[in-house]
Amino acid sequence: MQLLVPIKRTVDYAVKIRVGANGVETAGVKHSLNPFDEIAVEEAVRLRERFKDAIENITVVTIGPPKAADILRTALAMGADSAIHVEVKDGTVVEPLAVAKSLKAIVGTESPDLVIMGKQAIDDDASQVGGMLAGMLSWPQANFASKVDLDAPGKKVTVAREIDGGLETLSMALPAVVTTDLRLNEPRYASLPNIMKAKKKPIKKLKPEDLSVDLTPRLETVKVVAPPARSGGAKVESVDEVVSKLKEAGVLPSPSLDFSHSNPQQFADKLIDLLASEKSDFVEIPAFRGRLFTLQRHFDDLSGDESGWFVVSETKVGLHGERSIATRYVVTTCLDDMLAELRDMEDFAPPPHVEEEKRSLRKKVAKWFAKRLGKRASKRRV
């Protein structure tokens, strides 16, 4: 069984990137083996250690300038047996499609049973070569592998990959393509004896013409701009000042009305007026007797028409010394519970335009909030 591991020379992950007039500056910058490819080399070596009789050879391949031979020596020192260097001029941009075509040609000559590569390179973050290569070869593929199990006698490979909410396990017949994720393994450090042995291992040099592949770029980079520099921070003396700064930055909504000194009837009057003019689907009521209320506009599921407003959360605000603290706890009220508490408020809806109905609605809203605050007060007294 033969394993093929494509690798790439990239700017070292610990180097702070500098952006110049022509893009990311690479001259005089430390380069190293792409971290994801390093994991792929490590996994290939571990598979060979587990299946010594089945895996005969591990070949690493790279497409890059003459300096890329350094990462081939690194991979050979980690345990690979041979290397292939498709040499291009320094500064040549090799796009993912050209890489996939080159690897397809190399697969045709080397005949590997399994291709293991990093899921992406940290310089362009394209994450395209693995899928393109598998598609060109009509091979099964498993991307972002976090665990690889090889069934050498059965010519199968089982791969566990992380997805949203859990793990997905794939079983594929060989030959196949696998791309590695960060949690697959931790690469080893090459020992000094292995580094010396790597100098004697063969590196086969090729040119793009030998593979009959055109590396001419199909894309043009119009502009590369560094992110804006972060502005300096500022110290604040209290939580109130933090909230004020957040509201100035537009992170928190700024209440349009002050309910802090309202009684339930005044609260209801102001609330109805606010809902009548509100255009968004959520309204946050500022501190009212030590609580924050969040209301959500409700729409009928069948007609899509607006059918009312419901309290979706209630937050208690307390004091700690002389500083106010926000969000001590949040009580989320389900719609069914709200309907149970509002048996006598079936017409709880955005304010009608008729003044008589509007006054009636104000009384019902005031009654509900007074009743709710009264329940909280009785619990505290107990």
C-alpha positions in Angstrom: 0.0 0.0 0.0 1.3 3.5 -1.0 0.5 6.8 0.8 0.8 10.2 -0.9 1.0 13.3 1.2 0.9 16.7 -0.6 2.4 19.5 1.5 3.0 23.3 1.1 5.5 25.9 2.1 3.8 28.8 3.8 4.7 31.8 5.9 5.3 30.5 9.5 2.2 30.6 11.6 4.0 32.6 14.3 5.0 35.4 12.0 3.1 38.7 12.1 1.9 39.4 8.6 2.8 42.7 6.9 0.9 44.0 3.9 2.7 46.0 1.3 1.9 47.7 -2.0 1.9 44.3 -3.8 0.1 42.3 -1.1 1.5 40.2 1.7 5.2 40.7 2.1 7.0 37.3 1.9 10.6 38.4 1.2 12.9 37.9 4.2 10.0 36.3 6.2 10.4 32.9 7.8 8.6 30.0 6.0 7.8 26.6 7.3 5.6 23.5 6.6 1.9 24.3 6.6 0.6 23.2 10.0 -2.3 21.2 8.5 0.0 19.4 6.2 2.3 18.6 9.1 -0.6 16.9 10.8 -1.2 14.9 7.5 2.5 13.8 7.5 2.2 12.7 11.1 -0.9 10.7 10.5 0.7 8.9 7.5 3.7 8.0 9.7 1.4 6.8 12.5 -0.6 4.6 10.0 2.7 3.1 8.8 3.7 2.4 12.4 0.4 0.6 13.0 0.4 -1.3 9.7 4.1 -2.0 9.0 3.5 -4.9 6.7 0.7 -3.2 4.7 2.1 0.2 4.1 5.3 0.0 1.9 6.0 3.7 1.2 5.1 7.2 2.2 5.7 9.9 -0.5 5.5 13.6 0.1 5.0 16.0 -2.7 5.1 19.8 -3.0 4.8 22.4 -5.7 7.0 25.5 -5.0 10.2 27.4 -5.5 13.7 25.8 -4.8 13.4 26.8 -1.2 10.5 24.5 -0.8 13.0 21.6 -0.6 13.4 22.5 3.1 9.8 21.4 4.0 10.4 18.2 2.1 13.4 17.5 4.2 11.3 18.2 7.3 8.7 15.7 6.2 11.4 13.1 5.4 12.9 13.6 8.9 9.4 13.0 10.4 9.3 9.6 8.7 8.4 9.9 5.1 10.4 7.7 2.7 10.7 9.7 -0.5 9.7 13.1 -1.9 8.7 14.8 -5.2 9.4 18.4 -5.8 7.5 20.1 -8.7 9.8 23.2 -9.0 8.5 26.6 -10.1 10.1 30.0 -10.1 10.2 32.0 -6.9 7.1 34.2 -6.7 5.0 32.0 -9.0 1.3 31.9 -7.8 -0.1 28.4 -8.1 -3.8 28.3 -7.7 -5.8 25.4 -6.1 -7.1 24.2 -9.5 -3.5 24.0 -10.9 -2.4 22.2 -7.7 -5.2 19.6 -8.1 -4.3 19.0 -11.7 -0.7 18.5 -10.9 -1.5 16.1 -8.1 -3.8 14.2 -10.4 -0.9 13.7 -12.8 1.4 12.6 -9.9 -1.3 10.1 -8.7 -1.3 8.6 -12.2 2.4 7.8 -12.0 2.7 7.0 -8.3 -0.6 5.0 -7.9 -1.1 5.7 -4.2 -3.9 3.9 -2.3 -4.6 6.8 0.0 -3.9 10.6 -0.3 -3.7 12.4 3.0 -3.4 16.2 3.0 -4.1 19.2 5.2 -7.6 20.6 4.9 -6.2 24.0 3.9 -3.1 26.1 3.7 -2.8 29.0 6.2 -1.8 31.5 3.5 -4.8 31.5 1.2 -7.3 29.4 3.4 -8.8 28.1 0.1 -9.6 24.5 1.3 -10.3 23.5 -2.3 -7.5 21.1 -3.4 -8.8 18.0 -1.6 -12.2 18.2 -3.0 -11.0 19.1 -6.5 -8.5 16.2 -6.5 -11.2 13.7 -5.4 -13.6 15.0 -8.0 -11.0 14.7 -10.8 -10.0 11.2 -9.8 -13.6 10.1 -9.0 -12.4 8.9 -5.6 -14.4 9.1 -2.4 -13.3 11.8 0.0 -13.5 12.7 3.7 -12.7 16.3 4.8 -11.7 17.7 8.2 -10.8 14.3 9.6 -10.4 14.2 13.4 -9.8 10.4 13.5 -8.6 7.9 10.8 -8.9 4.1 11.1 -7.4 2.0 8.3 -8.6 -1.5 7.4 -5.6 -2.6 5.3 -6.8 -6.2 4.5 -10.3 -4.9 3.6 -8.9 -2.0 1.6 -11.2 0.4 3.6 -10.7 3.6 5.6 -13.0 4.9 8.3 -12.9 8.6 9.1 -14.6 10.6 11.9 -15.1 14.2 11.1 -16.4 17.0 13.3 -19.7 18.6 12.2 -22.1 21.0 13.9 -23.5 19.2 17.0 -21.4 16.1 16.9 -19.2 13.7 14.9 -19.9 12.2 11.5 -18.3 8.8 10.7 -17.6 7.9 7.0 -16.5 4.5 5.7 -14.9 4.5 2.2 -13.3 2.0 -0.1 -9.7 2.7 -1.1 -8.3 4.5 -3.0 -9.6 7.7 -1.3 -8.7 11.3 -0.4 -8.6 12.4 3.3 -8.0 16.0 4.5 -6.9 16.5 8.1 -8.1 18.8 10.8 -6.3 20.2 13.8 -7.5 17.7 16.4 -6.4 14.6 14.4 -3.0 14.4 16.1 -0.1 16.3 17.5 2.9 16.2 15.1 6.2 14.9 16.5 9.5 16.7 16.6 12.1 15.3 14.2 15.1 13.9 16.1 18.7 14.7 15.1 19.4 11.2 13.8 16.3 11.4 11.6 17.3 14.8 10.3 20.6 13.4 9.3 19.0 10.4 7.6 16.6 12.7 5.7 19.5 14.3 3.9 20.2 10.9 2.2 16.6 10.2 1.2 15.7 10.7 -2.5 13.9 13.9 -3.7 12.6 13.6 -7.3 12.6 16.9 -9.1 10.0 17.7 -11.8 8.8 20.7 -13.8 5.2 21.6 -14.6 5.9 20.7 -18.2 6.7 17.1 -17.1 3.1 16.8 -15.8 1.6 18.6 -18.8 -0.1 21.1 -16.5 -0.6 24.8 -17.2 0.0 26.8 -14.0 -1.1 30.1 -15.5 -3.3 31.9 -12.9 -6.9 32.3 -13.7 -7.6 34.8 -11.0 -6.3 38.3 -10.5 -5.8 39.8 -7.1 -7.0 43.4 -7.4 -6.1 44.7 -4.0 -4.9 43.5 -0.6 -5.5 45.8 2.4 -4.5 45.3 6.0 -7.3 45.5 8.6 -7.6 48.9 10.3 -5.5 49.4 13.4 -7.4 49.0 16.7 -8.0 52.2 18.6 -6.9 52.5 22.2 -9.2 51.4 25.0 -10.5 53.5 27.9 -11.1 52.8 31.5 -14.5 53.2 33.0 -15.5 53.7 36.7 -18.9 52.0 36.9 -21.2 49.6 35.2 -23.5 52.5 34.3 -20.6 54.1 32.4 -20.0 50.8 30.6 -23.7 50.7 29.5 -23.6 54.3 28.4 -20.5 53.7 26.3 -22.1 50.6 24.7 -25.2 52.6 23.9 -23.1 55.4 22.3 -21.4 52.7 20.2 -24.8 51.4 19.0 -24.2 48.0 20.6 -27.1 48.4 23.1 -30.4 50.0 22.2 -31.1 53.4 23.7 -34.6 53.5 25.3 -36.7 56.2 24.0 -38.7 56.6 27.3 -37.9 56.6 31.0 -40.1 54.3 33.1 -38.0 54.4 36.2 -40.4 56.4 38.3 -43.7 55.3 36.8 -46.6 53.6 38.6 -48.3 50.7 36.8 -50.9 53.0 35.2 -48.2 55.5 34.0 -46.1 52.5 32.9 -49.0 51.1 30.8 -49.7 54.6 29.2 -46.1 55.0 28.2 -45.8 51.4 27.0 -48.8 51.6 24.8 -47.6 54.8 23.2 -44.1 53.3 22.7 -45.6 50.1 21.0 -47.8 52.3 18.8 -44.8 54.0 17.3 -42.3 51.1 17.4 -41.2 49.8 14.0 -38.9 47.0 15.1 -40.1 43.6 16.3 -38.4 43.8 19.7 -38.7 46.5 22.4 -36.6 46.7 25.5 -38.2 48.5 28.4 -35.6 50.2 30.7 -35.5 49.7 34.5 -39.0 49.7 36.0 -39.0 48.9 39.7 -35.8 47.0 39.4 -36.7 45.0 36.3 -36.1 45.1 32.6 -38.8 43.8 30.3 -38.3 42.7 26.7 -41.3 42.5 24.4 -41.6 40.9 21.0 -44.1 41.6 18.3 -46.1 38.5 17.4 -47.4 37.5 14.0 -50.2 35.1 13.2 -48.7 31.9 11.8 -51.5 31.4 9.2 -52.2 34.9 8.0 -48.9 36.5 8.8 -50.7 39.5 10.2 -49.6 41.2 13.4 -51.5 39.7 16.3 -49.9 41.2 19.5 -47.0 41.8 21.8 -45.7 39.3 24.3 -43.2 39.6 27.1 -40.3 37.2 26.3 -37.9 38.0 29.1 -37.7 39.8 32.4 -34.4 40.8 34.0 -33.8 41.7 37.6 -31.4 44.6 38.2 -29.8 44.9 41.7 -27.2 46.9 43.6 -23.7 45.7 44.7 -22.3 48.4 46.9 -22.7 51.6 45.1 -22.6 50.0 41.6 -25.5 48.7 39.7 -25.1 45.2 38.2 -27.1 44.1 35.2 -28.8 40.8 34.4 -28.8 39.0 37.7 -31.2 36.5 36.2 -33.5 36.2 33.3 -36.9 34.5 33.4 -38.1 33.5 30.0 -41.9 33.2 29.6 -43.2 30.8 27.1 -46.2 31.8 24.9 -48.4 29.2 26.5 -47.6 30.5 30.0 -48.3 34.0 28.9 -51.7 33.1 27.6 -52.5 31.3 30.8 -51.7 34.4 32.8 -53.5 36.7 30.4 -56.9 34.9 30.4 -58.7 38.2 30.8 -56.4 39.9 28.2 -57.3 38.0 25.0 -57.3 41.2 23.1 -53.7 42.1 24.2 -52.5 43.6 20.9 -50.9 46.6 19.4 -52.8 49.7 20.4 -56.1 50.3 18.5 -56.7 53.7 17.0 -60.0 54.1 18.8 -59.5 56.0 22.0 -62.0 54.0 24.0 -60.4 50.7 23.2 -57.0 52.3 23.8 -58.0 53.3 27.4 -59.3 49.8 28.1 -56.1 48.3 26.9 -54.1 50.6 29.1 -56.0 49.5 32.1 -55.5 45.8 31.3 -51.7 46.2 30.7 -51.4 48.2 34.0 -53.4 45.5 35.8 -51.2 42.7 34.5 -47.9 44.4 35.4 -49.1 45.5 38.8 -50.2 41.9 39.5 -46.9 40.5 38.3 -44.8 42.9 40.4 -47.1 42.3 43.4 -46.3 38.5 43.1 -42.6 39.2 43.1 -42.9 41.4 46.1 -44.8 38.8 48.1 -42.2 36.2 47.4 -39.5 38.5 48.6 -41.3 39.2 51.9 -41.7 35.5 52.5 
